[in-house]
Amino acid sequence: MSAVDLFQAARERLAEVAREGLGELVQPRRLLGIPRAPRIVPRGSAWHVGVLLVGEEDVFAVGDILRAHAEVRRGFTAESQRQRAALAAAAFRGGFDEGATVHIGWQRLDPTAVDGGAASGPLALVGGVPSVRWSASGGFAPLAGYLEERISLVRTPPPGA
């Protein structure tokens, strides 16, 4: 089965599952010379399936994941915490609901190119089989089995998840 067909079948199985927001970090223009706070604006939605985001039409590689929150003043023990809080506030300013999961830094993939033998992000044709690299240091796994396992987890999460 081709990568395009596998993703179409995945969309059909995921139809009843909630999607997560895709966002893009935007630096607004200055207003009367005063810089405005950056925002993360909505760019669609997709199902989060492991290292992949499966949208209605497109497939994306996961980037960073955060939850939108209103901006609050607090002390941070690390600069990375401060940056993540700033991104969460930018998502809230951009129009995402409080607590909504937002994906930023995602990368659009081309399953058609994979079917033709080219690699696209974590997707590649390995031995004639569409495959996915599930971690940066991991090897490739057949895409069909990967999607099956991940969709099962999304549709029926384990207790306590």
C-alpha positions as CSV (number, residue, x, y, z in Angstrom):
1,M,0.0,0.0,0.0
2,S,1.3,3.5,-0.8
3,A,2.0,6.2,1.7
4,V,-0.8,8.3,0.2
5,D,-3.3,5.4,0.7
6,L,-2.0,4.7,4.2
7,F,-2.7,8.3,5.3
8,Q,-6.1,8.3,3.6
9,A,-7.0,5.2,5.6
10,A,-5.6,6.8,8.8
11,R,-7.9,9.8,8.3
12,E,-10.9,7.6,8.0
13,R,-10.0,5.8,11.3
14,L,-9.3,9.1,13.0
15,A,-12.5,10.8,12.0
16,E,-14.1,10.6,15.4
17,V,-11.0,11.7,17.3
18,A,-10.4,15.3,18.4
19,R,-7.7,17.2,16.5
20,E,-5.1,19.5,17.9
21,G,-4.3,23.0,16.6
22,L,-1.5,24.0,14.2
23,G,0.0,27.4,14.9
24,E,2.5,29.7,13.4
25,L,4.6,32.3,15.3
26,V,4.0,35.8,13.9
27,Q,5.7,39.0,14.9
28,P,3.1,41.7,14.4
29,R,4.1,45.1,12.9
30,R,4.9,47.9,15.1
31,L,2.1,50.2,16.2
32,L,3.2,53.8,16.2
33,G,6.8,52.6,16.5
34,I,6.0,50.5,19.5
35,P,6.8,46.7,19.1
36,R,3.8,44.4,19.8
37,A,4.1,41.1,21.5
38,P,4.4,38.1,19.2
39,R,1.4,35.7,18.7
40,I,0.9,32.2,17.5
41,V,-1.9,32.3,15.0
42,P,-4.0,29.2,14.0
43,R,-3.0,27.5,10.7
44,G,-5.4,24.6,10.8
45,S,-5.7,21.4,12.8
46,A,-4.4,17.8,12.6
47,W,-4.5,14.5,14.5
48,H,-1.3,13.9,16.5
49,V,-0.1,10.4,15.6
50,G,3.3,9.9,17.1
51,V,5.9,11.9,15.2
52,L,3.3,12.8,12.5
53,L,0.5,15.2,12.3
54,V,-2.2,14.0,9.9
55,G,-4.4,16.8,8.6
56,E,-7.5,16.7,6.4
57,E,-5.3,17.1,3.2
58,D,-1.7,17.3,4.4
59,V,0.7,15.4,6.6
60,F,3.2,17.2,8.8
61,A,6.2,16.3,11.0
62,V,5.8,17.3,14.6
63,G,7.7,20.3,15.9
64,D,7.2,21.8,19.3
65,I,4.1,21.1,21.4
66,L,2.7,23.5,24.0
67,R,-0.5,24.4,25.7
68,A,-2.0,27.9,25.3
69,H,-2.2,29.9,28.6
70,A,-2.9,33.4,29.6
71,E,0.3,35.4,30.4
72,V,1.1,35.5,34.1
73,R,4.1,37.0,35.9
74,R,6.1,34.5,37.9
75,G,9.7,33.6,38.6
76,F,11.4,30.9,36.6
77,T,14.4,28.8,37.6
78,A,15.5,28.4,34.0
79,E,15.4,30.6,30.9
80,S,13.9,27.7,28.9
81,Q,10.9,27.8,31.2
82,R,10.5,31.5,30.6
83,Q,10.6,31.0,26.8
84,R,8.0,28.2,26.9
85,A,5.7,30.4,29.0
86,A,6.1,33.2,26.5
87,L,5.2,30.8,23.7
88,A,2.1,29.6,25.6
89,A,1.1,33.2,26.1
90,A,1.6,34.0,22.4
91,A,-0.7,31.1,21.5
92,F,-3.4,32.4,23.9
93,R,-3.0,35.9,22.4
94,G,-3.2,34.4,18.9
95,G,-6.7,33.0,19.5
96,F,-6.2,29.5,20.9
97,D,-8.4,28.6,23.9
98,E,-6.9,28.3,27.4
99,G,-5.3,24.9,27.8
100,A,-5.5,24.0,24.0
101,T,-2.7,21.9,22.6
102,V,-0.8,23.8,19.9
103,H,1.8,22.5,17.5
104,I,4.4,25.0,16.2
105,G,7.5,24.5,14.1
106,W,5.8,21.6,12.2
107,Q,7.1,20.7,8.7
108,R,4.8,19.8,5.7
109,L,5.6,16.4,4.3
110,D,5.1,15.0,0.8
111,P,3.8,11.4,0.9
112,T,3.6,11.4,-2.9
113,A,7.3,12.0,-3.1
114,V,7.9,9.2,-0.7
115,D,5.9,6.8,-2.9
116,G,8.2,7.9,-5.7
117,G,11.3,7.0,-3.7
118,A,12.3,10.3,-2.2
119,A,12.5,11.0,1.5
120,S,10.3,13.7,3.2
121,G,11.2,14.5,6.8
122,P,10.8,11.3,8.8
123,L,9.2,9.5,5.9
124,A,11.1,7.4,3.4
125,L,10.7,4.4,1.1
126,V,12.9,1.6,2.7
127,G,13.1,-1.6,0.6
128,G,10.0,-0.6,-1.3
129,V,8.0,-0.1,1.9
130,P,6.8,3.3,3.1
131,S,8.5,3.8,6.4
132,V,8.8,6.3,9.2
133,R,11.8,7.2,11.4
134,W,10.1,7.4,14.8
135,S,13.0,9.1,16.6
136,A,16.1,11.0,15.6
137,S,18.4,8.2,16.7
138,G,15.9,5.4,15.9
139,G,15.7,3.3,12.7
140,F,12.9,3.2,10.3
141,A,9.6,1.3,11.0
142,P,7.0,0.3,8.4
143,L,4.5,3.1,8.1
144,A,1.5,0.8,8.1
145,G,2.3,-0.8,11.4
146,Y,3.4,2.5,13.0
147,L,0.1,4.1,12.0
148,E,-1.9,1.1,13.2
149,E,-0.2,1.1,16.6
150,R,-0.4,4.9,17.1
151,I,-4.0,5.2,15.9
152,S,-5.0,2.4,18.3
153,L,-3.4,4.4,21.2
154,V,-5.1,7.6,20.1
155,R,-8.5,6.0,19.8
156,T,-8.2,3.9,23.0
157,P,-5.6,5.4,25.4
158,P,-4.3,3.2,28.1
159,P,-5.8,3.7,31.6
160,G,-4.3,6.7,33.3
161,A,-3.0,8.4,30.1
